């Protein structure tokens, strides 16, 4: 069953670092069987507050693959880059 990583980002402190993060994370996600479904494109708020500047949705084959990406040695330095450059909330949701 597919799994989805959904990230909301804001309070960008270093746009150049985030551009490098995105470039390098493309391969890291693919290396764990994932792909991007939405990656910071236009967002239209239909209901409720939305304080975020960016929304990213990634699809993985299953929860274990998504956890493998997030906990990987390959992603660890990228995660640190992202955390230093912006504030992000990330969830992992099981698909149906």
C-alpha positions in Angstrom: 0.0 0.0 0.0 1.5 3.4 -0.9 2.6 5.9 1.7 2.7 9.6 1.5 5.2 12.1 3.1 3.6 15.5 3.4 5.7 18.5 4.3 4.7 22.1 5.0 7.5 24.6 5.1 7.8 28.3 6.0 10.0 30.8 7.7 12.7 30.4 5.0 16.0 31.6 6.4 18.3 30.6 3.5 16.8 30.1 0.0 20.1 29.1 -1.6 20.6 26.2 0.9 17.0 25.1 0.3 17.6 25.1 -3.5 20.6 22.8 -2.9 18.6 20.6 -0.5 15.9 20.2 -3.1 18.4 19.3 -5.8 20.1 16.7 -3.7 16.9 15.3 -2.1 15.5 14.5 -5.6 17.9 11.6 -5.9 17.6 10.6 -2.2 13.8 10.2 -2.6 14.2 8.2 -5.8 16.8 5.9 -4.3 14.1 4.8 -1.8 11.4 4.2 -4.5 9.7 7.6 -3.9 8.5 10.3 -6.3 7.2 13.8 -5.9 3.5 14.4 -6.5 3.6 18.1 -5.5 6.7 20.2 -4.9 6.1 23.7 -3.9 3.7 24.7 -6.7 0.7 26.9 -6.4 -1.5 26.2 -3.4 -5.1 27.5 -3.1 -6.5 27.5 0.4 -10.1 26.2 0.3 -10.8 26.2 4.1 -9.1 27.1 7.3 -5.9 28.9 8.1 -2.8 28.1 6.0 0.4 29.7 7.4 2.8 27.7 5.2 4.7 29.0 2.2 5.4 25.6 0.6 3.7 22.2 0.4 5.5 19.0 -0.8 3.9 15.6 -1.2 6.0 12.5 -1.9 4.7 9.0 -2.6 6.6 5.9 -1.6 5.7 2.3 -2.3 5.0 1.7 1.4 5.6 3.1 4.9 8.9 1.2 5.3 10.3 2.8 2.1 9.3 6.2 3.4 10.8 5.6 6.8 13.9 4.2 5.0 14.4 7.5 3.1 13.8 9.7 6.2 16.1 7.7 8.4 18.8 7.0 5.8 22.5 8.1 6.1 22.0 9.7 2.6 19.2 11.9 3.9 20.7 12.8 7.3 22.9 15.7 6.1 20.1 17.0 3.8 17.7 17.0 6.7 20.2 19.1 8.7 20.4 21.5 5.8 16.7 21.9 5.6 16.2 22.3 9.3 18.8 25.0 9.4 17.3 26.9 6.5 13.6 26.8 7.2 10.8 25.5 9.6 9.1 22.4 8.4 6.3 20.1 9.6 6.4 16.6 8.1 3.9 13.7 8.4 3.9 10.2 7.1 0.4 8.9 6.1 -0.6 5.5 4.9 -2.4 5.3 1.6 -5.6 3.4 0.9 
